[in-house]
Amino acid sequence: MKKKVLAEQALYYGMVEVPEGYEVNPLEMCQNILSSFYTNNDSSYCKSWGQLNTYLCENFNLRYGLQLVNKETWGNVFYPNEKFSTLSNVDPIDLKNSPDFTCLYGINTEDCIVEIFYNDNRRAGRSWEITLKPNMYLIFPSTNAYTIHNNQRTRLNFVQTITYEYI
C-alpha cells in the first residue's frame, strides 16, 4: 500500500526567539498602532516591526524552504471582552492576488484566543483554538477563516497582522 499526500494544511506557531539586543520592542509596536489610528496614516513600519518581519521570513525560509514576501500589514487593538468577527484574508474573486499566509503576532496580549476554522474533507466546520501569548506568532493559510477573542476584562490586547505570499 502506498500513500501520496495531495494537500496539506499546516499551521506554524511559536515564540520569537532572537539574540539579546535584537528583541522586538512591544511598547514601540503598540505606540505605532495607536498613532496610526489617531493620525489616520499608515504607519505600519517601525524598527521593531522590521525586526519581527525579518525574523519570521528568515526562519520560515530556513526551516521550511519557503520564501515569504510581504503583502500587507496592520495592527489591531482589542478592547476587553471584544470578539473580532470571523474573517479570511483572501478575496475569493481574486485568488491570484490574495496572500498565501496570514501571520498573527501577539504584541501585548493576555487571555487572547485565536480560533481557526478549517474543513477536514467531508468533515466541514472544524476549528482549532490557541492562546496567543505575548511575543508569540501564528502563521496559517490565508484561506482559513479565523476569529480573535479578547476574553479578559481589564486591558487592551494588541495584535499585529502580516499577510505573505510565498515564492
C-alpha positions in Angstrom: 0.0 0.0 0.0 1.3 3.4 -0.9 0.4 6.9 0.2 0.6 10.2 -1.6 -0.3 13.4 0.2 -2.2 15.6 -2.2 -2.7 18.6 0.0 -1.6 19.6 3.5 -2.8 22.4 5.7 -0.1 23.3 8.2 -0.1 25.9 10.9 3.2 27.3 12.3 3.5 28.8 15.7 6.0 29.6 18.4 7.8 32.3 20.3 10.0 34.8 18.6 13.5 33.9 19.9 16.1 36.5 18.9 19.6 37.2 20.2 20.0 39.7 23.0 19.9 43.3 21.7 17.7 42.4 18.8 14.4 41.9 20.8 11.1 43.2 19.4 10.0 46.2 21.5 6.3 45.7 22.3 5.9 49.3 23.5 7.2 50.7 20.2 4.8 48.5 18.2 1.8 49.4 20.4 2.6 53.1 20.1 2.9 52.7 16.4 -0.5 51.1 16.1 -2.1 53.7 18.3 -0.5 56.6 16.4 -1.8 55.2 13.1 -5.3 55.2 14.5 -5.1 58.8 15.7 -3.3 60.3 12.7 -5.2 58.2 10.1 -1.9 57.4 8.5 -0.5 54.0 7.6 2.4 53.9 9.9 2.8 50.1 9.8 6.6 50.2 9.8 8.8 50.7 12.8 12.2 49.3 13.8 10.6 46.5 15.9 8.2 45.6 13.1 11.2 45.2 10.8 13.0 43.0 13.3 9.9 40.8 13.7 9.3 40.5 9.9 13.0 39.7 9.2 12.9 37.0 11.9 9.7 35.4 10.6 10.8 35.5 6.9 14.3 34.2 7.5 13.2 31.4 9.9 10.4 30.3 7.7 12.9 30.0 4.8 15.5 28.2 6.9 13.1 25.7 8.5 10.6 25.1 5.7 12.3 26.2 2.5 9.6 28.8 1.6 10.5 32.4 0.9 7.8 34.8 2.2 7.1 38.2 0.6 5.0 40.8 2.4 1.6 41.7 1.1 0.0 43.8 3.8 0.3 44.6 7.5 -1.8 46.2 10.1 -2.2 46.4 13.8 -5.3 45.6 15.8 -6.4 46.8 19.2 -8.9 44.7 21.1 -11.0 46.1 23.9 -11.8 44.0 27.0 -14.3 41.2 26.1 -14.2 42.1 22.5 -14.7 39.4 19.8 -13.2 40.1 16.4 -15.5 38.9 13.7 -14.7 35.8 11.7 -12.8 36.7 8.6 -10.5 35.4 5.9 -7.7 37.4 4.3 -8.4 36.1 0.7 -10.5 37.6 -1.9 -12.5 34.7 -3.4 -12.9 36.6 -6.7 -9.2 37.4 -7.0 -7.4 34.4 -5.6 -4.3 35.1 -7.7 -3.6 38.4 -5.9 -4.6 37.2 -2.5 -2.0 36.3 0.2 -0.9 32.7 0.8 -0.3 33.0 4.6 -1.6 35.1 7.5 0.6 35.8 10.5 -0.8 37.0 13.8 1.8 38.2 16.3 0.9 38.9 20.0 2.4 42.2 20.8 0.8 42.7 24.2 -1.8 40.1 24.8 -3.5 38.5 27.8 -6.2 35.8 27.6 -6.3 36.3 23.8 -7.8 33.2 22.0 -7.4 32.7 18.2 -9.9 30.2 16.7 -9.0 29.0 13.2 -11.7 27.3 11.1 -10.9 24.5 8.6 -12.5 21.6 6.7 -11.2 18.0 7.0 -12.5 16.6 3.8 -16.2 15.9 4.3 -16.0 16.9 8.0 -16.7 20.6 7.5 -16.8 23.3 10.1 -13.9 22.2 12.3 -11.9 24.6 14.4 -8.8 24.8 16.4 -8.1 27.2 19.3 -4.8 28.5 20.6 -3.9 31.2 23.2 -1.9 34.0 21.5 0.7 35.0 24.1 3.0 38.0 24.1 5.9 37.6 21.7 4.2 34.6 20.0 3.4 34.2 16.3 0.9 32.1 14.5 1.1 31.6 10.7 -1.6 29.8 8.8 -3.1 29.6 5.3 -5.0 32.8 4.4 -7.8 30.7 3.1 -8.7 29.8 6.7 -11.2 32.0 8.4 -10.4 33.0 12.0 -11.8 34.8 15.0 -9.9 36.6 17.8 -11.4 36.6 21.3 -10.2 39.0 23.9 -11.5 37.2 27.0 -10.0 39.3 29.8 -11.8 42.3 31.3 -9.2 44.8 32.2 -6.9 45.8 29.4 -6.3 46.2 25.7 -4.8 43.5 23.6 -2.5 44.4 20.7 -2.1 42.0 17.7 0.0 42.6 14.6 -1.3 41.0 11.4 1.0 40.4 8.5 0.0 38.7 5.2 2.5 37.0 3.0 2.8 35.3 -0.3 5.4 32.6 -0.9 7.7 32.3 -3.8 
